[in-house]
Structures are given as C-alpha cells and as structure tokens.
Amino acid sequence: MGEGYGVPTAQSTEAIELCARTEALFLDPTYTGKAMAGLIAKTRAQEIEAGTTLFWHTGGQVGLFA
C-alpha cells in the first residue's frame, strides 16, 4: 500500500504515532504500521463486528532503528 515498500503513508504514520502514544506499542512503517492503519480505518468506518479483535504484532521493531 502507498508509494512503495517501507514508504510510510499518512495513515500509517498516524497509526504509528497513535499506538506509541496510547498503547506504548511500537510499529514499523513497512508492515505493522500499514496493517494497523487498515484496522483503524475499518474500525472508524464501523466495518468491524462487535466483539474481540486481535492484532497480532509479530515484530518489526528492528526497522525502527535502521
């Protein structure tokens, strides 16, 4: 999504900052930031059914320090 691999979008940057500020959850711009941006967009559009939603964060923090 966006302009290319590892290139943050406005939405992924917002998701990265929001998760860091509110949940102390660190996301990278390559995968997890864009995935969280998609989850946030679907939540805001009320496209997620009521109940528990799991966001499986599998890593990516190494990219933050590259």
C-alpha positions in Angstrom: 0.0 0.0 0.0 1.1 3.5 -0.6 4.0 4.6 -2.7 6.2 1.5 -2.0 7.8 -1.0 0.3 8.8 0.6 3.6 7.5 4.1 2.5 5.1 5.4 5.2 1.7 6.7 4.2 -0.1 9.5 6.1 -2.4 6.9 7.6 0.4 4.6 8.7 2.3 7.5 10.3 -0.9 8.4 12.2 -1.3 4.8 13.3 2.3 4.5 14.4 2.1 7.7 16.4 -1.3 6.9 17.9 -0.2 3.4 19.0 3.0 4.7 20.5 1.2 7.4 22.5 -1.8 5.5 23.7 -0.6 1.9 24.0 3.2 2.0 24.1 3.1 -0.2 21.1 5.9 0.4 18.5 5.0 -0.3 14.9 7.2 -0.1 11.8 6.4 1.7 8.6 6.8 -1.5 6.4 4.2 -3.9 7.7 2.7 -3.3 11.1 2.1 0.4 10.7 0.2 -0.1 7.5 -1.7 -3.1 8.9 -2.7 -1.0 11.9 -3.8 1.8 9.7 -6.1 -0.6 7.9 -7.5 -1.8 11.2 -8.1 1.7 12.4 -9.8 2.7 9.0 -12.1 -0.3 9.2 -12.9 0.5 12.9 -13.7 4.1 12.1 -15.9 3.0 9.2 -17.7 0.6 11.6 -16.8 -2.3 9.4 -15.6 -4.4 12.3 -18.2 -6.6 14.1 -18.7 -6.2 17.8 -16.5 -8.4 19.9 -12.8 -9.1 20.3 -10.4 -8.1 17.6 -6.9 -9.4 17.7 -4.0 -7.5 16.1 -1.1 -10.0 16.0 2.1 -7.9 16.2 4.9 -10.2 15.0 7.8 -7.8 15.2 9.3 -5.1 13.1 10.9 -3.0 15.8 14.4 -3.6 14.4 13.4 -1.5 11.4 12.8 1.4 13.7 16.5 1.6 14.5 17.9 1.1 11.0 
